[in-house]
Amino acid sequence: MSKAGLVGPFGTRDRLLMAALDHAGEVFRAAVTAPLEGLPPGAERLGRLIDGWVDYLADCPFPGGCFVTSASCELDGRPGPLRDRLREIVASQRRALAADIAAAQAELPGPHRPAEEVATTLVGLSMAVNQEIQLLQDPSAPARARAAMRHAAGLPESHT
């Protein structure tokens, strides 16, 4: 397909990239958070979120792994509308993650690290496992990530 044929329906390269960012966010939501709909906030939901997140990374539909992680590395230092849209997507996901962590902590014995700090840890672990899966092609990375993420969140080990 020609460059014009690819960009044409979107009008500009930036609109094409914006549509790709939005699509990647929808793919993540469909794979990771949509299956949690109807499940009340709490430890079980957070555990399933972590398990779904690791499963998504282990069998990612995008070449090179997590699209948002790749885009973050590419766009984090580049001001403009693409970075702004990516920031909206990431910030929304982080707020939802912190809320799920706080709800789980309310059920679990304490003391707990602040939910935002735990969210940062989980996101960092997800980025590391994305690299271990994609770059290092380490088949044991998902199991380590699942254990590390559940531990960081104060959850028991998964039986999956």
Secondary structure by P-SEA (a helix, b strand, c coil): ccccccccccccaaaaaaaaaaaaaaaaaaccccccccccccaaaaaaaaaaaaaaaaccccccccaaaaaaaaccccccaaaaaaaaaaaaaaaaaaaaaaaaaaacccccccaaaaaaaaaaaaaaaaaaaccccccaaaaaaaaaaaaaaccccccc
